[in-house]
């Protein structure tokens, strides 16, 4: 029972790390896009 809970915690940590990485990548992409838009306006 306890072992299972440890595994679930590990899985949740992996999911959290994954979504954190995705969020970082998404915001970097947004910043890149915003920078491109500003550049094209000039």
Order of alpha helices (4+ residues) and beta strands (2+ residues): alpha
